[in-house]
Structure formats: C-alpha cells, structure tokens
Amino acid sequence: MFSLGNALARELSSHEEHVARELSWLRKILVREPGAVVL
C-alpha cells in the first residue's frame, strides 16, 4: 500500500508538471495572438 501511495504521488506530481507546461504553452499563444482565441 505504501508503494502504491508513492506511485500515486509521483503520478500526480508529473501530471502537475504536464499541466503547467500546457498552461505556459497556451499563455504564449494567447499573448502572441489575442485576436485568434475563441472561448
């Protein structure tokens, strides 16, 4: 059970890093082309 918790924590931290990269990529696009974004 402890090893499962470690795997889960590692998965969550890598997921957070992935989300942060996605957000920074989106932010770059928003800054570069503010008129091209349709929400």
Backbone as JSON Lines, residues from 0, in Angstrom:
{"i":0,"aa":"M","n":[0.83,-1.21,0.0],"ca":[0.0,0.0,0.0],"c":[0.86,1.25,0.0]}
{"i":1,"aa":"F","n":[1.98,1.2,0.73],"ca":[2.87,2.36,0.77],"c":[3.47,2.63,-0.62]}
{"i":2,"aa":"S","n":[3.89,1.57,-1.32],"ca":[4.47,1.75,-2.65],"c":[3.42,2.29,-3.62]}
{"i":3,"aa":"L","n":[2.17,1.89,-3.44],"ca":[1.09,2.41,-4.28],"c":[0.92,3.9,-4.04]}
{"i":4,"aa":"G","n":[1.01,4.33,-2.78],"ca":[0.91,5.75,-2.46],"c":[2.05,6.54,-3.09]}
{"i":5,"aa":"N","n":[3.25,5.98,-3.07],"ca":[4.4,6.66,-3.69],"c":[4.2,6.79,-5.19]}
{"i":6,"aa":"A","n":[3.7,5.72,-5.83],"ca":[3.46,5.77,-7.27],"c":[2.41,6.81,-7.59]}
{"i":7,"aa":"L","n":[1.37,6.88,-6.77],"ca":[0.31,7.85,-6.99],"c":[0.82,9.27,-6.83]}
{"i":8,"aa":"A","n":[1.63,9.51,-5.8],"ca":[2.18,10.84,-5.58],"c":[3.09,11.24,-6.74]}
{"i":9,"aa":"R","n":[3.88,10.27,-7.23],"ca":[4.77,10.56,-8.36],"c":[3.94,10.87,-9.6]}
{"i":10,"aa":"E","n":[2.87,10.13,-9.82],"ca":[2.0,10.36,-10.96],"c":[1.35,11.74,-10.89]}
{"i":11,"aa":"L","n":[0.91,12.13,-9.69],"ca":[0.28,13.43,-9.52],"c":[1.27,14.56,-9.79]}
{"i":12,"aa":"S","n":[2.49,14.42,-9.29],"ca":[3.48,15.49,-9.49],"c":[3.83,15.6,-10.97]}
{"i":13,"aa":"S","n":[3.95,14.48,-11.67],"ca":[4.26,14.56,-13.1],"c":[3.08,15.15,-13.86]}
{"i":14,"aa":"H","n":[1.87,14.85,-13.4],"ca":[0.68,15.41,-14.04],"c":[0.64,16.92,-13.84]}
{"i":15,"aa":"E","n":[1.01,17.38,-12.65],"ca":[1.04,18.83,-12.39],"c":[2.05,19.51,-13.29]}
{"i":16,"aa":"E","n":[3.22,18.88,-13.49],"ca":[4.23,19.46,-14.38],"c":[3.69,19.53,-15.8]}
{"i":17,"aa":"H","n":[2.99,18.49,-16.22],"ca":[2.42,18.47,-17.57],"c":[1.4,19.59,-17.74]}
{"i":18,"aa":"V","n":[0.54,19.76,-16.74],"ca":[-0.47,20.82,-16.81],"c":[0.21,22.19,-16.85]}
{"i":19,"aa":"A","n":[1.25,22.37,-16.06],"ca":[1.96,23.65,-16.05],"c":[2.56,23.94,-17.43]}
{"i":20,"aa":"R","n":[3.12,22.9,-18.07],"ca":[3.66,23.1,-19.42],"c":[2.55,23.45,-20.39]}
{"i":21,"aa":"E","n":[1.41,22.77,-20.31],"ca":[0.29,23.07,-21.2],"c":[-0.17,24.51,-21.01]}
{"i":22,"aa":"L","n":[-0.27,24.95,-19.75],"ca":[-0.74,26.31,-19.48],"c":[0.25,27.35,-20.0]}
{"i":23,"aa":"S","n":[1.54,27.1,-19.85],"ca":[2.52,28.06,-20.34],"c":[2.46,28.12,-21.86]}
{"i":24,"aa":"W","n":[2.25,26.97,-22.51],"ca":[2.12,26.94,-23.97],"c":[0.88,27.72,-24.41]}
{"i":25,"aa":"L","n":[-0.24,27.52,-23.73],"ca":[-1.46,28.26,-24.04],"c":[-1.26,29.75,-23.82]}
{"i":26,"aa":"R","n":[-0.57,30.1,-22.73],"ca":[-0.34,31.51,-22.42],"c":[0.48,32.18,-23.53]}
{"i":27,"aa":"K","n":[1.48,31.46,-24.04],"ca":[2.28,32.02,-25.13],"c":[1.4,32.3,-26.35]}
{"i":28,"aa":"I","n":[0.51,31.37,-26.67],"ca":[-0.38,31.56,-27.82],"c":[-1.33,32.73,-27.57]}
{"i":29,"aa":"L","n":[-1.87,32.8,-26.36],"ca":[-2.78,33.9,-26.05],"c":[-2.09,35.25,-26.16]}
{"i":30,"aa":"V","n":[-0.85,35.33,-25.7],"ca":[-0.1,36.59,-25.75],"c":[0.25,36.93,-27.19]}
{"i":31,"aa":"R","n":[0.6,35.92,-27.97],"ca":[1.04,36.17,-29.34],"c":[-0.13,36.52,-30.26]}
{"i":32,"aa":"E","n":[-1.26,35.81,-30.09],"ca":[-2.4,36.02,-30.98],"c":[-3.68,36.2,-30.19]}
{"i":33,"aa":"P","n":[-3.84,37.34,-29.52],"ca":[-5.03,37.54,-28.68],"c":[-6.32,37.54,-29.48]}
{"i":34,"aa":"G","n":[-6.28,37.96,-30.75],"ca":[-7.5,38.03,-31.54],"c":[-7.92,36.69,-32.11]}
{"i":35,"aa":"A","n":[-7.04,35.7,-32.08],"ca":[-7.33,34.42,-32.71],"c":[-8.0,33.44,-31.76]}
{"i":36,"aa":"V","n":[-8.16,33.83,-30.49],"ca":[-8.69,32.91,-29.49],"c":[-10.2,33.06,-29.39]}
{"i":37,"aa":"V","n":[-10.89,31.96,-29.52],"ca":[-12.34,31.97,-29.35],"c":[-12.67,31.06,-28.18]}
{"i":38,"aa":"L","n":[-13.28,31.61,-27.14],"ca":[-13.61,30.83,-25.95],"c":[-15.09,30.52,-25.91]}
